[in-house]
Amino acid sequence: MINPHKEIFLFLEGKSEQGFKIISNIFNKKLNHSYDFLKEHFEAEDLFMEFIEKLWEKRNYLTCIFENQDNGLPAYIRQMVSNFLKDKIKQMSEKNENIVFSSEDKSNEILIKIEAMKLEEILNRKLKNEDFKVLCYMITEGKHKTFYEEKHFSDINKNALYKRVQRMKEKLKDIILGYGFEIEVVEFYIENLLPYQCKRRKLYE
């Protein structure tokens, strides 16, 4: 069975073509999933080779850091890819502002949206349907909150519901801080993506 960490490490030592393929898969998955619009302005292969050049510049540092470790390189590469693609967006904004973005604010807006989509993906993986019920309850206001509570939490008392809300807050805190999401990203997710998520899961029905 292929060990991605080991193969990437061997690639950095110039010993593994498989490591190159693994990095390529990580890069293209990230590009196609969250940064697909970059391909309207760059060839995907050109972007990848530019990334590989930057990665190769750090190979001595990385082999030193990960020499005695059994894992960690795939996650490091994924984060490095994200940073690289974000930098490309910023460069596009600075150099081709009139063509690509109307303003620097537009660039920041796109970055926030991308990060919010990443947050949505993570929450969809880590939270259960019941967790989303609690999360949607937390952001519901006024008479809708009372209706929501009666509709979905009538089988538990106020104290039990309060404890669920507190546990949900702790889960969110761990995810948001663990992945380093900015407050603007969380706000965008709540205002634009979570309401859709709630409706999609038919939590109000």
Backbone as ProteinMPNN parsed JSONL, in Angstrom:
{"seq_chain_A": "MINPHKEIFLFLEGKSEQGFKIISNIFNKKLNHSYDFLKEHFEAEDLFMEFIEKLWEKRNYLTCIFENQDNGLPAYIRQMVSNFLKDKIKQMSEKNENIVFSSEDKSNEILIKIEAMKLEEILNRKLKNEDFKVLCYMITEGKHKTFYEEKHFSDINKNALYKRVQRMKEKLKDIILGYGFEIEVVEFYIENLLPYQCKRRKLYE", "coords_chain_A": {"N_chain_A": [[0.844, -1.203, 0.0], [0.523, 2.198, -0.84], [2.331, 4.755, 0.747], [1.615, 7.951, 1.253], [2.985, 10.045, 2.611], [5.61, 9.051, 2.845], [6.265, 8.706, 0.125], [6.138, 11.322, -0.862], [8.173, 12.466, 0.619], [10.364, 11.018, -0.408], [10.255, 11.937, -3.026], [11.041, 14.601, -2.65], [13.636, 14.139, -2.131], [14.43, 13.474, -4.581], [13.832, 10.892, -5.484], [11.438, 9.6, -6.093], [8.927, 9.064, -8.371], [6.314, 8.545, -7.886], [5.716, 10.107, -5.696], [5.662, 12.618, -6.865], [3.358, 12.359, -8.442], [1.431, 12.114, -6.452], [1.548, 14.621, -5.223], [0.751, 16.14, -7.417], [-1.896, 15.271, -7.684], [-2.993, 16.22, -5.277], [-2.688, 18.958, -5.685], [-4.253, 19.461, -8.035], [-6.77, 18.627, -7.207], [-7.351, 20.501, -5.221], [-7.216, 22.855, -6.747], [-9.289, 22.457, -8.654], [-11.485, 22.168, -7.037], [-11.845, 24.413, -5.297], [-10.658, 26.628, -6.48], [-11.246, 26.909, -9.135], [-11.818, 28.95, -10.947], [-9.403, 30.189, -11.466], [-8.293, 28.898, -13.577], [-9.31, 30.099, -15.753], [-7.597, 32.059, -16.375], [-5.045, 31.068, -16.239], [-3.016, 28.336, -17.358], [-3.56, 25.131, -16.082], [-1.456, 23.328, -15.825], [0.76, 25.021, -15.972], [0.454, 26.501, -13.636], [0.776, 24.454, -11.771], [3.46, 23.646, -12.228], [4.775, 25.953, -11.516], [4.189, 25.963, -8.823], [5.535, 23.617, -8.058], [8.176, 24.441, -8.43], [8.442, 26.301, -6.357], [8.028, 24.608, -4.212], [10.214, 22.922, -4.527], [12.271, 24.611, -3.924], [12.128, 24.626, -1.209], [12.848, 22.146, -0.424], [15.091, 21.132, 1.032], [14.701, 22.191, 3.569], [12.225, 20.99, 4.204], [12.768, 18.215, 4.113], [14.494, 18.073, 6.216], [12.862, 18.825, 8.388], [10.837, 16.839, 8.34], [12.161, 14.46, 8.464], [12.354, 12.471, 10.501], [9.739, 11.755, 10.903], [6.54, 10.125, 10.625], [4.281, 10.918, 9.328], [2.378, 13.728, 8.008], [3.372, 15.257, 5.863], [1.58, 15.212, 3.542], [-0.586, 16.809, 4.491], [0.775, 19.175, 4.962], [1.549, 19.84, 2.36], [-0.964, 20.255, 1.19], [-1.791, 22.571, 2.565], [0.196, 24.311, 1.745], [-0.337, 24.422, -0.978], [-2.848, 25.702, -0.933], [-2.1, 28.22, 0.088], [-0.415, 29.073, -1.953], [-2.194, 29.29, -4.148], [-3.952, 31.226, -3.217], [-2.194, 33.371, -3.112], [-1.786, 33.711, -5.843], [-4.246, 34.717, -6.612], [-4.236, 37.158, -5.284], [-2.098, 38.388, -6.584], [-3.172, 38.599, -9.128], [-5.154, 40.433, -8.639], [-3.666, 42.696, -7.955], [-2.032, 43.189, -10.218], [-3.668, 43.068, -12.448], [-5.972, 44.569, -12.068], [-8.096, 45.99, -13.335], [-8.93, 44.22, -15.219], [-9.388, 41.685, -14.077], [-10.436, 41.925, -11.399], [-12.647, 44.26, -9.935], [-11.825, 45.791, -7.826], [-9.665, 45.977, -4.918], [-11.156, 45.186, -2.78], [-12.941, 43.446, -3.962], [-11.292, 41.289, -4.524], [-10.659, 40.468, -1.924], [-13.189, 39.732, -1.129], [-13.654, 37.498, -2.731], [-11.717, 35.754, -1.754], [-12.646, 35.399, 0.851], [-15.076, 34.152, 0.33], [-14.167, 31.754, -0.81], [-12.805, 30.608, 1.36], [-14.974, 30.337, 3.067], [-16.447, 28.414, 1.731], [-14.719, 26.318, 2.031], [-14.882, 26.027, 4.794], [-17.55, 25.224, 4.956], [-17.367, 22.729, 3.682], [-15.75, 21.323, 5.497], [-17.36, 21.354, 7.831], [-19.532, 19.904, 6.894], [-18.387, 17.427, 6.753], [-17.65, 16.887, 9.394], [-19.813, 17.351, 11.111], [-22.911, 16.02, 12.316], [-26.32, 15.327, 11.257], [-27.989, 16.029, 13.379], [-26.37, 17.829, 14.691], [-26.37, 19.957, 12.912], [-28.997, 20.734, 13.168], [-28.963, 21.855, 15.715], [-27.14, 23.912, 15.272], [-28.467, 25.46, 13.353], [-30.621, 26.201, 14.888], [-29.323, 27.841, 16.712], [-28.777, 30.163, 15.249], [-31.226, 31.086, 14.546], [-33.838, 33.486, 14.979], [-36.143, 35.408, 17.038], [-39.684, 34.791, 16.724], [-39.43, 32.658, 15.077], [-37.444, 31.133, 16.196], [-38.667, 30.069, 18.456], [-40.629, 28.521, 17.204], [-38.968, 26.757, 15.81], [-37.686, 25.461, 17.92], [-39.86, 24.151, 19.151], [-40.587, 22.501, 17.083], [-38.383, 20.816, 16.586], [-37.081, 20.149, 18.955], [-38.801, 19.327, 20.923], [-38.848, 17.059, 22.412], [-36.989, 17.194, 24.401], [-35.841, 18.817, 27.447], [-35.395, 22.288, 28.501], [-32.913, 22.581, 29.736], [-31.415, 20.437, 28.744], [-31.357, 21.131, 26.054], [-29.917, 23.501, 26.205], [-27.428, 22.472, 26.982], [-26.768, 21.055, 24.694], [-26.448, 23.142, 22.891], [-24.226, 24.418, 24.023], [-22.278, 22.429, 23.708], [-22.207, 22.375, 20.965], [-21.174, 24.892, 20.445], [-18.597, 24.562, 21.427], [-17.604, 22.635, 19.652], [-17.654, 24.096, 17.256], [-15.844, 26.119, 17.919], [-13.45, 24.668, 18.207], [-13.085, 23.756, 15.563], [-13.016, 26.158, 14.048], [-10.883, 27.602, 15.216], [-8.919, 25.655, 15.026], [-8.511, 25.327, 12.281], [-7.929, 27.86, 11.591], [-9.741, 29.874, 10.67], [-10.897, 33.097, 9.717], [-12.927, 35.669, 11.309], [-14.551, 36.983, 9.459], [-14.923, 35.055, 7.531], [-16.393, 33.103, 8.865], [-18.706, 34.568, 9.396], [-19.606, 35.038, 6.778], [-20.202, 32.438, 6.007], [-22.306, 31.796, 7.804], [-24.24, 33.694, 7.084], [-24.667, 33.25, 4.368], [-24.294, 30.564, 3.498], [-25.005, 28.661, 5.472], [-27.859, 29.046, 6.002], [-28.896, 28.048, 3.599], [-27.945, 25.467, 3.796], [-29.42, 24.56, 5.971], [-32.034, 24.597, 4.921], [-31.695, 22.841, 2.832], [-31.29, 20.439, 4.107], [-33.751, 20.157, 5.079], [-34.532, 21.024, 7.602], [-36.392, 22.703, 8.592], [-38.758, 21.64, 7.996]], "CA_chain_A": [[0.0, 0.0, 0.0], [1.328, 3.415, -0.973], [2.375, 5.682, 1.877], [1.787, 9.28, 0.643], [4.02, 10.806, 3.321], [6.915, 8.502, 2.465], [6.522, 8.954, -1.291], [6.422, 12.752, -1.019], [9.515, 12.672, 1.18], [11.327, 10.485, -1.38], [10.274, 12.871, -4.16], [11.844, 15.758, -2.252], [15.025, 13.683, -2.222], [14.68, 13.144, -5.982], [13.853, 9.434, -5.61], [10.125, 8.985, -6.272], [7.958, 9.626, -9.31], [5.0, 8.398, -7.267], [5.532, 11.287, -4.859], [5.286, 13.702, -7.783], [1.963, 12.131, -8.823], [0.604, 12.401, -5.271], [1.502, 16.086, -5.098], [-0.056, 16.606, -8.535], [-3.296, 14.989, -7.355], [-3.372, 17.163, -4.22], [-2.774, 20.29, -6.293], [-5.38, 19.547, -8.973], [-8.01, 18.518, -6.44], [-7.568, 21.804, -4.585], [-7.467, 23.828, -7.81], [-10.585, 22.22, -9.277], [-12.582, 22.231, -6.07], [-12.06, 25.733, -4.697], [-10.013, 27.713, -7.218], [-11.429, 26.569, -10.543], [-11.844, 30.148, -11.806], [-8.034, 30.568, -11.833], [-7.967, 28.275, -14.859], [-9.734, 30.993, -16.817], [-6.503, 32.999, -16.626], [-3.776, 30.337, -16.269], [-3.049, 26.914, -17.647], [-3.413, 24.375, -14.837], [-0.114, 22.75, -15.8], [1.706, 26.101, -15.661], [0.303, 26.777, -12.203], [1.367, 23.35, -11.021], [4.913, 23.665, -12.334], [5.233, 27.085, -10.704], [4.123, 25.492, -7.436], [6.621, 22.65, -7.85], [9.416, 25.213, -8.287], [8.461, 26.85, -5.001], [8.192, 23.472, -3.312], [11.575, 22.425, -4.673], [13.139, 25.553, -3.212], [12.023, 24.35, 0.225], [13.014, 20.712, -0.203], [16.051, 20.854, 2.097], [14.026, 22.52, 4.82], [11.178, 20.012, 4.469], [13.363, 16.912, 4.432], [15.065, 18.202, 7.566], [11.76, 18.871, 9.345], [10.033, 15.613, 8.345], [13.054, 13.3, 8.329], [12.074, 11.43, 11.495], [8.297, 11.679, 11.132], [5.845, 9.12, 9.825], [3.162, 11.536, 8.619], [2.372, 15.187, 8.076], [3.718, 15.914, 4.601], [0.411, 15.499, 2.694], [-1.317, 17.958, 5.046], [1.612, 20.358, 4.74], [1.454, 20.161, 0.937], [-2.301, 20.826, 0.948], [-1.802, 23.944, 3.064], [1.091, 25.073, 0.887], [-1.08, 24.638, -2.228], [-3.858, 26.731, -0.652], [-1.41, 29.51, 0.202], [0.082, 29.42, -3.284], [-3.32, 29.707, -4.985], [-4.419, 32.515, -2.685], [-1.223, 34.381, -3.562], [-2.037, 33.971, -7.263], [-5.417, 35.588, -6.674], [-3.811, 38.496, -4.862], [-1.267, 38.933, -7.656], [-4.079, 38.971, -10.207], [-5.837, 41.651, -8.216], [-2.724, 43.812, -7.953], [-1.456, 43.456, -11.533], [-4.684, 43.162, -13.498], [-7.17, 44.961, -11.326], [-9.184, 46.408, -14.208], [-9.36, 43.093, -16.043], [-9.827, 40.538, -13.292], [-11.26, 42.345, -10.295], [-12.969, 45.684, -9.975], [-11.125, 46.48, -6.748], [-9.026, 45.077, -3.945], [-12.232, 44.633, -1.965], [-13.486, 42.305, -4.692], [-10.354, 40.193, -4.31], [-10.856, 39.986, -0.557], [-14.502, 39.084, -1.1], [-13.504, 36.172, -3.332], [-10.956, 34.938, -0.818], [-13.538, 35.067, 1.965], [-16.036, 33.168, -0.176], [-13.454, 30.485, -0.974], [-12.576, 30.058, 2.694], [-16.275, 29.951, 3.609], [-16.782, 27.145, 1.09], [-13.873, 25.326, 2.693], [-15.492, 25.813, 6.106], [-18.756, 24.421, 4.725], [-16.935, 21.357, 3.383], [-15.272, 20.721, 6.752], [-18.5, 21.136, 8.709], [-20.333, 18.816, 6.329], [-17.703, 16.179, 7.089], [-17.474, 16.678, 10.831], [-21.054, 17.473, 11.87], [-24.018, 15.139, 11.996], [-27.568, 16.023, 10.983], [-28.462, 16.611, 14.636], [-25.523, 18.995, 14.969], [-26.844, 21.059, 12.08], [-30.247, 21.211, 13.764], [-28.589, 22.75, 16.819], [-26.487, 25.08, 14.695], [-29.506, 26.295, 12.754], [-31.387, 26.76, 16.019], [-28.521, 28.898, 17.324], [-28.798, 31.411, 14.479], [-32.609, 31.478, 14.313], [-34.203, 34.558, 15.897], [-37.539, 35.788, 17.196], [-40.714, 33.757, 16.813], [-38.967, 31.485, 14.334], [-36.648, 30.326, 17.126], [-39.628, 29.317, 19.258], [-41.203, 27.512, 16.319], [-37.921, 25.772, 15.529], [-37.497, 24.687, 19.152], [-41.02, 23.275, 19.329], [-40.628, 21.55, 15.98], [-37.267, 19.864, 16.539], [-36.526, 19.813, 20.27], [-39.903, 19.193, 21.879], [-38.664, 15.846, 23.205], [-36.005, 17.416, 25.468], [-36.133, 20.01, 28.236], [-34.579, 23.477, 28.243], [-31.545, 22.355, 30.212], [-30.755, 19.538, 27.79], [-31.117, 21.903, 24.836], [-28.827, 24.422, 26.523], [-26.185, 21.701, 26.96], [-26.46, 20.761, 23.284], [-25.947, 24.383, 22.303], [-22.874, 24.64, 24.537], [-21.389, 21.462, 23.051], [-22.062, 22.814, 19.578], [-20.261, 26.042, 20.463], [-17.24, 24.036, 21.606], [-17.227, 22.008, 18.377], [-17.364, 25.166, 16.302], [-14.622, 26.785, 18.355], [-12.316, 23.799, 17.884], [-12.905, 23.733, 14.111], [-12.657, 27.488, 13.559], [-9.526, 27.918, 15.666], [-8.006, 24.62, 14.541], [-8.217, 25.555, 10.869], [-7.512, 29.249, 11.432], [-10.682, 30.683, 9.906], [-11.123, 34.457, 10.197], [-14.305, 35.943, 11.673], [-15.287, 37.339, 8.252], [-15.255, 33.8, 6.85], [-17.482, 32.491, 9.638], [-19.895, 35.392, 9.174], [-20.088, 34.782, 5.415], [-20.798, 31.097, 6.026], [-23.577, 31.854, 8.513], [-25.198, 34.539, 6.377], [-24.914, 32.861, 2.974], [-24.236, 29.134, 3.227], [-25.733, 27.865, 6.467], [-29.307, 29.026, 5.77], [-29.144, 27.113, 2.493], [-27.702, 24.142, 4.341], [-30.561, 24.206, 6.811], [-33.169, 24.313, 4.053], [-31.396, 21.657, 2.03], [-31.476, 19.279, 4.974], [-35.164, 20.181, 5.439], [-34.629, 21.111, 9.058], [-37.54, 23.504, 8.965], [-39.98, 20.973, 7.535]], "C_chain_A": [[0.874, 1.246, 0.0], [1.209, 4.283, 0.272], [2.643, 7.086, 1.32], [2.894, 10.093, 1.291], [5.412, 10.353, 2.866], [7.256, 8.838, 1.019], [6.836, 10.43, -1.549], [7.818, 13.056, -0.507], [10.576, 12.196, 0.185], [11.401, 11.373, -2.618], [11.149, 14.073, -3.846], [13.334, 15.419, -2.238], [15.392, 13.313, -3.655], [14.635, 11.662, -6.27], [12.502, 8.805, -5.927], [9.252, 9.737, -7.262], [6.549, 9.55, -8.733], [4.696, 9.603, -6.376], [5.101, 12.488, -5.679], [3.809, 13.58, -8.171], [1.023, 12.459, -7.666], [0.452, 13.904, -5.083], [0.634, 16.678, -6.192], [-1.544, 16.407, -8.254], [-3.816, 15.953, -6.291], [-3.611, 18.537, -4.822], [-4.025, 20.417, -7.152], [-6.718, 19.434, -8.26], [-8.356, 19.849, -5.796], [-7.932, 22.858, -5.635], [-8.878, 23.682, -8.367], [-11.744, 22.399, -8.312], [-12.877, 23.653, -5.62], [-11.523, 26.904, -5.51], [-10.156, 27.528, -8.724], [-11.357, 27.789, -11.458], [-10.446, 30.63, -12.186], [-7.667, 30.015, -13.204], [-8.471, 29.093, -16.04], [-8.601, 31.927, -17.233], [-5.134, 32.316, -16.693], [-4.023, 28.912, -16.725], [-2.774, 26.154, -16.346], [-1.998, 23.8, -14.705], [0.943, 23.798, -15.464], [1.656, 26.452, -14.179], [0.987, 25.703, -11.374], [2.889, 23.388, -11.058], [5.499, 24.841, -11.554], [5.222, 26.699, -9.223], [5.271, 24.537, -7.129], [7.958, 23.362, -7.672], [9.545, 25.777, -6.88], [8.664, 25.747, -3.977], [9.631, 22.972, -3.334], [12.582, 23.327, -3.957], [13.171, 25.27, -1.71], [12.366, 22.911, 0.563], [13.988, 20.394, 0.931], [15.45, 21.109, 3.473], [13.022, 21.43, 5.194], [11.741, 18.641, 4.821], [13.993, 16.928, 5.817], [13.971, 18.122, 8.623], [11.066, 17.517, 9.481], [10.869, 14.329, 8.308], [12.69, 12.16, 9.264], [10.588, 11.319, 11.831], [7.661, 10.686, 10.182], [4.664, 9.685, 9.048], [3.292, 13.051, 8.679], [2.639, 15.891, 6.76], [2.504, 16.159, 3.691], [-0.379, 16.711, 3.179], [-0.543, 19.248, 4.818], [1.523, 20.805, 3.275], [0.105, 20.792, 0.617], [-2.364, 22.283, 1.398], [-0.932, 24.835, 2.194], [0.412, 25.381, -0.453], [-2.111, 25.75, -2.037], [-3.219, 28.111, -0.599], [-0.92, 29.995, -1.153], [-1.052, 29.958, -4.16], [-3.917, 31.026, -4.508], [-3.489, 33.643, -3.135], [-1.433, 34.719, -5.037], [-3.239, 34.9, -7.432], [-5.032, 37.018, -6.328], [-2.97, 39.16, -5.947], [-2.133, 39.375, -8.831], [-4.79, 40.278, -9.886], [-4.93, 42.86, -8.329], [-2.267, 44.191, -9.361], [-2.509, 43.682, -12.618], [-6.023, 43.59, -12.914], [-8.334, 45.288, -12.243], [-9.755, 45.256, -15.031], [-10.015, 42.006, -15.208], [-10.789, 40.927, -12.181], [-11.518, 43.846, -10.39], [-12.223, 46.462, -8.917], [-10.468, 45.46, -5.843], [-10.075, 44.436, -3.061], [-12.839, 43.41, -2.625], [-12.593, 41.086, -4.512], [-10.54, 39.594, -2.924], [-12.175, 39.234, -0.431], [-14.411, 37.666, -1.652], [-12.753, 35.239, -2.395], [-11.826, 34.489, 0.348], [-14.533, 33.992, 1.534], [-15.384, 31.795, -0.317], [-13.243, 29.814, 0.378], [-13.883, 29.599, 3.326], [-16.736, 28.62, 3.011], [-15.951, 26.008, 1.687], [-14.437, 24.995, 4.067], [-16.735, 24.947, 5.973], [-18.393, 22.96, 4.482], [-16.508, 20.637, 4.656], [-16.427, 20.41, 7.685], [-19.383, 20.004, 8.201], [-19.719, 17.455, 6.639], [-17.787, 15.869, 8.578], [-18.768, 16.712, 11.642], [-22.105, 16.487, 11.385], [-25.269, 15.983, 11.732], [-28.113, 16.705, 12.239], [-27.648, 17.841, 15.014], [-26.006, 20.201, 14.169], [-28.173, 21.608, 12.594], [-29.946, 22.206, 14.878], [-27.984, 24.033, 16.269], [-27.509, 26.025, 14.07], [-30.38, 26.934, 13.832], [-30.643, 27.946, 16.623], [-28.617, 30.215, 16.565], [-30.211, 31.892, 14.171], [-33.025, 32.497, 15.374], [-35.721, 34.731, 15.979], [-38.49, 34.61, 17.29], [-40.306, 32.494, 16.064], [-38.154, 30.556, 15.241], [-37.566, 29.457, 17.99], [-40.256, 28.199, 18.444], [-40.203, 26.386, 16.077], [-37.723, 24.856, 16.727], [-38.639, 23.693, 19.345], [-41.052, 22.179, 18.271], [-39.58, 20.449, 16.114], [-36.718, 19.443, 17.904], [-37.599, 19.677, 21.347], [-39.73, 17.993, 22.804], [-37.625, 16.003, 24.302], [-36.34, 18.703, 26.209], [-35.14, 21.128, 27.93], [-33.124, 23.249, 28.632], [-30.757, 21.469, 29.246], [-30.433, 20.28, 26.492], [-29.959, 22.871, 25.048], [-27.474, 23.692, 26.453], [-25.782, 21.347, 25.526], [-25.87, 21.993, 22.593], [-24.515, 24.639, 22.749], [-21.877, 23.683, 23.89], [-21.145, 21.856, 21.595], [-21.1, 23.985, 19.485], [-18.816, 25.576, 20.599], [-16.732, 23.369, 20.33], [-16.825, 23.063, 17.35], [-16.051, 25.861, 16.642], [-13.391, 25.976, 17.968], [-12.03, 23.803, 16.387], [-12.393, 25.072, 13.599], [-11.235, 27.857, 13.952], [-8.515, 26.928, 15.103], [-7.582, 24.827, 13.104], [-7.865, 27.01, 10.571], [-8.433, 30.114, 10.596], [-10.867, 32.053, 10.549], [-12.607, 34.665, 10.467], [-15.144, 36.29, 10.454], [-15.741, 36.094, 7.482], [-16.435, 33.125, 7.539], [-18.787, 33.251, 9.401], [-20.483, 35.149, 7.782], [-20.778, 33.422, 5.352], [-22.183, 31.132, 6.661], [-24.628, 32.596, 7.696], [-25.581, 34.0, 5.0], [-25.004, 31.356, 2.723], [-25.042, 28.293, 4.207], [-27.241, 27.891, 6.269], [-29.699, 28.063, 4.66], [-28.97, 25.685, 2.982], [-28.896, 23.681, 5.171], [-31.761, 23.81, 5.949], [-32.943, 23.031, 3.268], [-31.625, 20.38, 2.83], [-32.907, 19.202, 5.518], [-35.368, 20.229, 6.947], [-35.835, 21.926, 9.494], [-38.869, 22.793, 8.616], [-40.468, 19.97, 8.588]], "O_chain_A": [[1.846, 1.335, 0.75], [0.112, 4.512, 0.781], [3.778, 7.388, 0.95], [3.661, 10.761, 0.596], [6.272, 11.173, 2.546], [8.39, 9.207, 0.712], [7.703, 10.747, -2.364], [8.561, 13.817, -1.127], [11.57, 12.885, -0.041], [12.473, 11.548, -3.196], [11.921, 14.515, -4.698], [14.183, 16.307, -2.322], [16.517, 12.892, -3.924], [15.308, 11.191, -7.187], [12.417, 7.581, -6.023], [8.881, 10.888, -7.035], [5.694, 10.38, -9.046], [3.556, 10.062, -6.31], [4.271, 13.283, -5.239], [3.094, 14.58, -8.222], [-0.054, 13.018, -7.875], [-0.644, 14.397, -4.814], [-0.134, 17.608, -5.943], [-2.357, 17.282, -8.554], [-4.94, 16.444, -6.387], [-4.602, 19.2, -4.516], [-4.777, 21.381, -7.01], [-7.693, 20.072, -8.659], [-9.51, 20.277, -5.819], [-8.848, 23.655, -5.431], [-9.585, 24.676, -8.534], [-12.855, 22.74, -8.72], [-14.039, 24.056, -5.566], [-11.892, 28.051, -5.259], [-9.288, 27.941, -9.493], [-10.9, 27.693, -12.596], [-10.306, 31.402, -13.134], [-6.836, 30.587, -13.911], [-8.113, 28.826, -17.187], [-8.639, 32.515, -18.314], [-4.166, 32.921, -17.154], [-5.098, 28.351, -16.509], [-1.857, 26.501, -15.601], [-1.42, 23.788, -13.618], [1.907, 23.508, -14.756], [2.689, 26.672, -13.547], [1.686, 25.997, -10.404], [3.539, 23.186, -10.032], [6.591, 24.737, -10.997], [6.126, 27.06, -8.469], [5.903, 24.63, -6.077], [8.783, 22.942, -6.86], [10.621, 25.738, -6.282], [9.382, 25.926, -2.994], [10.199, 22.64, -2.294], [13.605, 22.863, -3.453], [14.126, 25.632, -1.024], [12.199, 22.487, 1.706], [13.738, 19.478, 1.713], [15.664, 20.345, 4.414], [12.965, 20.996, 6.344], [11.241, 17.98, 5.731], [14.019, 15.909, 6.507], [14.127, 17.438, 9.634], [10.742, 17.089, 10.589], [10.325, 13.238, 8.138], [12.717, 10.998, 8.858], [10.221, 10.85, 12.908], [8.163, 10.433, 9.087], [4.103, 8.998, 8.195], [4.198, 13.586, 9.318], [2.179, 17.015, 6.559], [2.409, 17.24, 3.11], [-0.794, 17.546, 2.376], [-1.129, 20.288, 4.519], [1.433, 21.999, 2.987], [0.037, 21.757, -0.144], [-2.922, 23.13, 0.701], [-1.282, 25.986, 1.934], [0.57, 26.474, -0.995], [-2.234, 26.637, -2.881], [-3.741, 29.063, -1.178], [-0.999, 31.183, -1.463], [-0.883, 30.971, -4.838], [-4.339, 31.849, -5.321], [-3.942, 34.731, -3.491], [-1.28, 35.872, -5.44], [-3.237, 35.771, -8.302], [-5.448, 37.966, -6.994], [-3.112, 40.356, -6.201], [-1.863, 40.4, -9.457], [-4.999, 41.118, -10.761], [-5.367, 43.931, -8.749], [-2.128, 45.375, -9.67], [-2.266, 44.4, -13.588], [-7.069, 43.028, -13.24], [-9.464, 44.895, -11.953], [-10.9, 45.301, -15.481], [-11.06, 41.469, -15.575], [-11.849, 40.318, -12.039], [-10.675, 44.598, -10.88], [-12.001, 47.663, -9.073], [-10.677, 44.254, -5.973], [-9.924, 43.291, -2.636], [-13.209, 42.45, -1.949], [-13.09, 39.97, -4.364], [-10.576, 38.374, -2.762], [-12.269, 38.232, 0.278], [-15.015, 36.741, -1.108], [-13.111, 34.07, -2.257], [-11.753, 33.339, 0.781], [-14.8, 33.046, 2.274], [-15.995, 30.782, 0.024], [-13.469, 28.614, 0.532], [-13.912, 28.595, 4.038], [-17.341, 27.8, 3.701], [-16.428, 24.882, 1.826], [-14.472, 23.831, 4.467], [-16.955, 24.041, 6.777], [-19.04, 22.059, 5.016], [-16.863, 19.478, 4.869], [-16.48, 19.328, 8.27], [-19.923, 19.232, 8.993], [-20.428, 16.457, 6.773], [-17.975, 14.717, 8.97], [-18.82, 16.163, 12.742], [-22.176, 16.163, 10.2], [-25.274, 17.194, 11.954], [-28.633, 17.819, 12.173], [-28.181, 18.788, 15.593], [-26.048, 21.321, 14.677], [-28.446, 22.802, 12.472], [-30.58, 23.256, 14.981], [-28.288, 25.122, 16.756], [-27.427, 27.241, 14.239], [-30.822, 28.074, 13.69], [-31.259, 28.941, 17.002], [-28.546, 31.281, 17.176], [-30.392, 32.971, 13.605], [-32.619, 32.392, 16.532], [-36.47, 34.269, 15.117], [-38.158, 33.568, 17.856], [-40.774, 31.398, 16.372], [-38.177, 29.338, 15.069], [-37.291, 28.28, 18.227], [-40.401, 27.074, 18.922], [-40.554, 25.208, 16.134], [-37.607, 23.639, 16.582], [-38.406, 22.528, 19.667], [-41.493, 21.061, 18.538], [-39.847, 19.289, 15.797], [-35.963, 18.474, 17.99], [-37.336, 19.886, 22.532], [-40.377, 17.908, 23.848], [-37.388, 15.065, 25.063], [-37.032, 19.573, 25.681], [-34.172, 20.934, 27.194], [-32.212, 23.68, 27.927], [-29.584, 21.722, 28.969], [-29.37, 20.084, 25.903], [-29.117, 23.039, 24.167], [-26.499, 24.231, 25.93], [-24.598, 21.341, 25.19], [-24.921, 21.893, 21.816], [-23.676, 25.036, 21.939], [-20.759, 24.079, 23.56], [-20.045, 21.698, 21.063], [-20.301, 24.063, 18.553], [-17.918, 26.127, 19.963], [-15.565, 23.52, 19.97], [-15.805, 22.942, 16.671], [-15.247, 26.155, 15.758], [-12.411, 26.523, 17.463], [-10.87, 23.847, 15.978], [-11.45, 25.121, 12.809], [-10.469, 28.362, 13.132], [-7.398, 27.302, 14.746], [-6.442, 24.543, 12.737], [-7.542, 27.354, 9.434], [-7.965, 30.999, 9.881], [-10.979, 32.164, 11.77], [-13.449, 33.943, 9.933], [-16.323, 35.94, 10.4], [-16.806, 36.086, 6.863], [-17.357, 32.639, 6.885], [-19.844, 32.644, 9.226], [-21.7, 35.063, 7.621], [-21.82, 33.278, 4.714], [-23.13, 30.562, 6.118], [-25.78, 32.168, 7.628], [-26.683, 34.257, 4.515], [-25.724, 30.926, 1.822], [-25.688, 27.322, 3.813], [-27.869, 26.837, 6.36], [-30.7, 27.354, 4.76], [-29.749, 24.8, 2.628], [-29.322, 22.531, 5.069], [-32.421, 22.807, 6.219], [-33.863, 22.24, 3.062], [-32.093, 19.372, 2.299], [-33.239, 18.315, 6.304], [-36.25, 19.568, 7.494], [-36.253, 21.843, 10.649], [-39.952, 23.298, 8.911], [-41.485, 19.307, 8.385]]}, "name": "protein", "num_of_chains": 1, "seq": "MINPHKEIFLFLEGKSEQGFKIISNIFNKKLNHSYDFLKEHFEAEDLFMEFIEKLWEKRNYLTCIFENQDNGLPAYIRQMVSNFLKDKIKQMSEKNENIVFSSEDKSNEILIKIEAMKLEEILNRKLKNEDFKVLCYMITEGKHKTFYEEKHFSDINKNALYKRVQRMKEKLKDIILGYGFEIEVVEFYIENLLPYQCKRRKLYE"}
